[in-house]
C-alpha cells in the first residue's frame, strides 16, 4: 500500500466583503488552493483514493483525461512524479501549446491528443478497452477524478473544516457553497454531512451537461441544491465576471479564477443579495483551487465551434 503523507490541512479563513457585511451573512473560506503547490485544491482529495488503489494493485501507471488547461491532469502528473507512477493524459482536441501542456510534459506525462470526436467517445462503455490494451495494468481514472474513489476522498474536506471552526470563532455552521464541475466534490461533502447541512453547488457547466444526474447517482437526492452559475457555458468569461473578480481580489486578497471559483463567488453574491441567506447564517465557501488554469486566459480560448464539437465539456 502506498504510504501517502497526511493531507495538508487547508486553512479556514474568515471572508470579509462589503456585500456580506451588509447582509449580515458570515462566510469562511476553506482554502484548498493552499494545501500543496502542485497537487492543489480539490484535486488532491479526488486523487487520494485512486492513488491508494493503484498502489494496492501494483499498477505501473495512471491514465486519465482532460483539456489543455486541465487542473486535474496537472495534479495527476505531479502526483505521478511524486509517488513514482508513470502518467498518461488523454487530451481533448488537437495538439496545442499551453502553459499547462508544457507543465504536463515537464512532469513526465505522456500525452495523446484524441481530437474532438475521439474525446466524445469517452462516454462509450468500451472507451477504456483500447487504452487498457495499450497500457496493460495501468489504473484508469475517470475525467476530473470522478467516481466512487473521488467521492470518498472528498469526504475528508468536511473533517478539515470542522476541525478549524474555532479558529474563525464558530461553534457550528449552516451551509456549504462550492463550485461544481463534475459534481464529485459536492457529492463527497453531501455524503459526509449526511443531510446535516445543506450543500450548495454553483454549476460551472450548463445543467444539461450531466452534473445533476452524476450527483444523484453518487449522493442521492437530499442535502444539496444546485445553482446555475456557468454564465452562458463552461469556461465562458464576460466583463461583469472579470470586474467582479478584480474587485473581490482587491477587497479580500484571495485569488480567484474565472472557470470555477470566480463564478461560484459571484453566484453566492447574487444569492446573498436576493435574501436566500438570513442574517447570522454561517456558510463555508470551498476554494477548490484551479489557479494554475488562470494562465490559459492570456491565450485565445478554443473556438465555440470546437467547444460545441466536444459534447459535454472537459472539466479543467
Phi and psi in degrees as a GROMACS rama.xvg file:
@    title "Ramachandran Plot"
@    xaxis  label "Phi"
@    yaxis  label "Psi"
@TYPE xy
-63.2772  129.314  UNK-2
-85.8081  87.458  UNK-3
-72.9987  144.917  UNK-4
-68.7941  162.332  UNK-5
-60.7025  142.376  UNK-6
-61.6876  125.446  UNK-7
-60.1011  134.572  UNK-8
-69.3107  130.601  UNK-9
-81.7384  123.364  UNK-10
-67.176  145.509  UNK-11
-104.322  116.17  UNK-12
-116.025  137.645  UNK-13
-66.9276  145.003  UNK-14
-115.38  122.02  UNK-15
-116.612  113.889  UNK-16
-135.992  148.388  UNK-17
-55.4321  -41.4639  UNK-18
-70.7311  -26.5113  UNK-19
-74.3691  -43.5325  UNK-20
-61.6339  -40.9418  UNK-21
-64.1614  -35.9206  UNK-22
-85.3209  -11.889  UNK-23
72.866  22.9071  UNK-24
-99.5733  131.469  UNK-25
-96.3771  132.653  UNK-26
-130.686  135.597  UNK-27
-121.141  142.562  UNK-28
-106.388  125.162  UNK-29
-87.655  108.93  UNK-30
-86.7181  75.111  UNK-31
-64.0646  -19.834  UNK-32
-66.8441  -13.7114  UNK-33
-100.882  1.48536  UNK-34
-76.239  -26.1405  UNK-35
-161.125  142.422  UNK-36
-69.1962  -21.7827  UNK-37
-121.972  -47.5597  UNK-38
-90.1949  74.1137  UNK-39
-103.445  159.648  UNK-40
67.7245  -153.247  UNK-41
-68.8108  -13.2856  UNK-42
-61.6394  -38.2949  UNK-43
-60.0709  -44.3129  UNK-44
-67.5932  -39.2626  UNK-45
-71.4756  -26.4135  UNK-46
-88.1076  -21.3353  UNK-47
-54.1338  -53.0953  UNK-48
-71.3386  -31.1359  UNK-49
-61.596  -42.5247  UNK-50
-62.5529  -42.3623  UNK-51
-64.7453  -40.9776  UNK-52
-64.5947  -41.6045  UNK-53
-62.8711  -41.6948  UNK-54
-66.6149  -40.2467  UNK-55
-63.8144  -32.6771  UNK-56
-85.9548  -7.9678  UNK-57
70.6321  28.8335  UNK-58
-64.9322  133.646  UNK-59
-76.3051  -18.2143  UNK-60
-159.385  174.667  UNK-61
-125.567  138.866  UNK-62
-135.86  135.175  UNK-63
-155.328  -175.092  UNK-64
-126.081  160.038  UNK-65
173.885  -179.864  UNK-66
-92.3275  -177.709  UNK-67
-81.8096  3.13985  UNK-68
-122.586  22.635  UNK-69
-63.4194  119.514  UNK-70
-67.1795  -35.5859  UNK-71
-63.2751  -51.0355  UNK-72
-64.425  -35.0329  UNK-73
-61.0382  -47.6897  UNK-74
-66.6185  -38.3098  UNK-75
-64.4054  -43.8256  UNK-76
-61.5526  -41.7014  UNK-77
-66.4433  -41.0758  UNK-78
-64.8761  -40.875  UNK-79
-60.6132  -45.3419  UNK-80
-62.7148  -41.6768  UNK-81
-71.0668  -38.1078  UNK-82
-105.912  8.53755  UNK-83
84.1937  28.0362  UNK-84
-107.56  138.788  UNK-85
-69.5858  154.093  UNK-86
-135.141  147.008  UNK-87
-131.581  134.997  UNK-88
-115.219  130.2  UNK-89
-101.269  112.39  UNK-90
-106.528  143.848  UNK-91
-70.9477  138.737  UNK-92
86.857  -161.039  UNK-93
-98.4509  160.467  UNK-94
-54.6422  131.604  UNK-95
-137.311  148.326  UNK-96
-98.8264  106.025  UNK-97
-126.241  162.599  UNK-98
-56.2258  -38.1701  UNK-99
-66.3631  -44.4176  UNK-100
-60.8768  -40.8672  UNK-101
-63.4575  -38.4706  UNK-102
-64.0953  -43.9551  UNK-103
-56.6885  -44.7427  UNK-104
-66.572  -40.561  UNK-105
-65.4627  -29.8698  UNK-106
-84.3947  1.71534  UNK-107
92.7456  9.59799  UNK-108
-78.5479  131.887  UNK-109
-84.6459  131.824  UNK-110
-110.027  138.155  UNK-111
-124.238  122.557  UNK-112
-94.1275  122.449  UNK-113
-94.0581  -4.45232  UNK-114
70.9725  -171.868  UNK-115
-91.1295  -42.1793  UNK-116
-64.4647  -41.1656  UNK-117
-63.0884  -35.2491  UNK-118
-73.8854  -34.9397  UNK-119
-60.4044  -28.0742  UNK-120
-68.3645  -6.89756  UNK-121
-62.3765  -18.9925  UNK-122
-83.3192  -8.17226  UNK-123
-75.8224  137.928  UNK-124
-60.2432  -23.2932  UNK-125
-97.6155  10.2938  UNK-126
-54.3889  -45.5472  UNK-127
-74.8705  -14.0831  UNK-128
-60.6393  -43.2863  UNK-129
-61.2625  -41.8696  UNK-130
-75.2714  -31.3291  UNK-131
-68.3904  -30.7786  UNK-132
-70.5063  -40.0241  UNK-133
-73.3915  -31.2236  UNK-134
-128.817  73.1439  UNK-135
-62.1357  134.857  UNK-136
83.5303  -4.01914  UNK-137
-75.1474  153.974  UNK-138
-91.0639  119.61  UNK-139
-92.9865  129.194  UNK-140
-113.719  127.25  UNK-141
-59.0692  160.031  UNK-142
-50.9929  130.276  UNK-143
75.3557  5.1713  UNK-144
77.4023  28.0039  UNK-145
-78.3292  -166.801  UNK-146
88.0783  -179.156  UNK-147
-61.6873  -37.8041  UNK-148
-65.0688  -40.6848  UNK-149
-64.8545  -39.794  UNK-150
-62.727  -46.3657  UNK-151
-64.0008  -36.0219  UNK-152
-66.0031  -34.7268  UNK-153
-72.8165  -16.4804  UNK-154
-60.423  -26.6804  UNK-155
-67.0491  -20.6192  UNK-156
-60.5476  -39.5027  UNK-157
-63.9829  -42.1217  UNK-158
-60.0757  -43.8031  UNK-159
-64.3096  -40.1572  UNK-160
-67.61  -46.2071  UNK-161
-59.7057  -37.1155  UNK-162
-67.4259  -14.6842  UNK-163
-116.9  8.19556  UNK-164
-56.5556  -38.3569  UNK-165
-64.5344  -25.1121  UNK-166
-69.252  -20.07  UNK-167
-107.797  12.2523  UNK-168
79.0323  19.7682  UNK-169
-105.812  148.325  UNK-170
-105.872  -8.60487  UNK-171
-166.686  177.833  UNK-172
-146.674  167.17  UNK-173
-105.38  -27.5396  UNK-174
-160.797  166.003  UNK-175
-116.438  151.6  UNK-176
-140.126  129.024  UNK-177
-157.077  155.857  UNK-178
-69.9865  151.021  UNK-179
-128.531  115.671  UNK-180
-103.401  -59.2264  UNK-181
-99.5811  -20.1143  UNK-182
93.7382  -1.9349  UNK-183
-66.3037  -48.9197  UNK-184
-62.8262  -44.1464  UNK-185
-59.1709  -45.1618  UNK-186
-61.8088  -39.5999  UNK-187
-63.1364  -40.7526  UNK-188
-69.0648  -40.8875  UNK-189
-58.7368  -46.5929  UNK-190
-65.4674  -38.6134  UNK-191
-68.2842  -32.7762  UNK-192
-76.8699  -25.3046  UNK-193
51.6173  47.2113  UNK-194
66.5464  15.7828  UNK-195
-72.6934  -38.424  UNK-196
-138.774  141.996  UNK-197
-69.6619  136.077  UNK-198
-107.906  119.052  UNK-199
-99.6198  125.353  UNK-200
-110.087  122.306  UNK-201
-91.0984  108.049  UNK-202
-67.6237  123.58  UNK-203
-86.0983  -8.03218  UNK-204
-126.292  160.833  UNK-205
-58.643  152.333  UNK-206
-61.6016  -26.6437  UNK-207
-86.0519  12.3015  UNK-208
-95.3  14.9472  UNK-209
100.076  -6.23721  UNK-210
-65.2486  -45.6119  UNK-211
-56.1272  -40.9885  UNK-212
-67.2806  -38.9861  UNK-213
-63.6535  -47.4955  UNK-214
-63.6132  -40.1075  UNK-215
-59.6673  -43.6563  UNK-216
-67.0956  -34.8659  UNK-217
-87.7669  -32.9391  UNK-218
-132.182  2.59564  UNK-219
84.7759  -154.95  UNK-220
-113.494  -9.48635  UNK-221
-109.723  156.021  UNK-222
92.7724  5.76915  UNK-223
-151.551  159.03  UNK-224
-134.257  133.778  UNK-225
-103.136  132.514  UNK-226
-115.893  136.672  UNK-227
-70.4042  121.096  UNK-228
-142.208  7.71588  UNK-229
-78.3214  -12.2287  UNK-230
56.0062  51.2901  UNK-231
99.5222  -8.12329  UNK-232
150.528  161.905  UNK-233
-61.1606  129.242  UNK-234
66.0544  12.0117  UNK-235
-74.4066  133.787  UNK-236
-123.048  138.319  UNK-237
-133.201  167.509  UNK-238
-62.4322  -38.6357  UNK-239
-63.3119  -42.002  UNK-240
-62.0281  -47.2624  UNK-241
-64.5365  -39.6523  UNK-242
-65.3906  -40.8579  UNK-243
-62.8425  -44.1932  UNK-244
-60.7097  -44.8139  UNK-245
-61.2337  -45.7047  UNK-246
-63.2287  -45.412  UNK-247
-62.9844  -43.9297  UNK-248
-63.7982  -37.4273  UNK-249
-69.7381  -32.8343  UNK-250
-78.1703  -34.3496  UNK-251
-119.969  -10.6589  UNK-252
77.4722  9.14281  UNK-253
-101.439  124.15  UNK-254
-72.1607  144.242  UNK-255
-126.551  167.586  UNK-256
-131.241  157.754  UNK-257
-82.5581  -7.34029  UNK-258
-88.6841  -40.4006  UNK-259
-121.264  -71.1621  UNK-260
-69.0486  -35.2767  UNK-261
-63.9252  -46.7293  UNK-262
-66.8595  -37.1826  UNK-263
-65.3308  -40.01  UNK-264
-67.9037  -39.9335  UNK-265
-65.3668  -39.8439  UNK-266
-64.9215  -36.5489  UNK-267
-62.8247  -43.6799  UNK-268
-59.5592  -44.0171  UNK-269
-61.0534  -39.9617  UNK-270
-70.1386  -40.4001  UNK-271
-62.0964  -45.4046  UNK-272
-71.644  -19.1174  UNK-273
-84.0141  -5.71533  UNK-274
89.2547  14.6359  UNK-275
-67.8076  -23.734  UNK-276
-116.307  125.463  UNK-277
-72.7986  151.71  UNK-278
-54.1047  137.826  UNK-279
93.1388  -10.7995  UNK-280
-69.0212  146.738  UNK-281
-116.481  124.311  UNK-282
-125.935  133.959  UNK-283
-96.4289  119.884  UNK-284
-95.1618  126.144  UNK-285
-95.5227  113.796  UNK-286
-83.1131  106.94  UNK-287
-85.439  8.38456  UNK-288
84.3769  -138.718  UNK-289
80.1756  12.3721  UNK-290
-70.651  -23.8223  UNK-291
-62.8423  -28.0189  UNK-292
-69.8083  -14.6772  UNK-293
-57.6244  -29.7087  UNK-294
-61.8128  -26.6225  UNK-295
-67.727  -18.0227  UNK-296
-83.9023  2.06978  UNK-297
-85.1194  -9.03956  UNK-298
-111.846  162.319  UNK-299
-70.0251  132.426  UNK-300
-71.8815  167.321  UNK-301
-60.4111  151.1  UNK-302
-64.8434  157.327  UNK-303
-60.0371  -36.1134  UNK-304
-61.8858  -43.4513  UNK-305
-65.3208  -41.3436  UNK-306
-61.6799  -41.5343  UNK-307
-67.3569  -37.2337  UNK-308
-63.4772  -25.9172  UNK-309
-78.6853  -1.11248  UNK-310
71.3804  -136.644  UNK-311
-59.5653  134.049  UNK-312
-68.021  146.916  UNK-313
-69.3526  139.769  UNK-314
-86.672  124.414  UNK-315
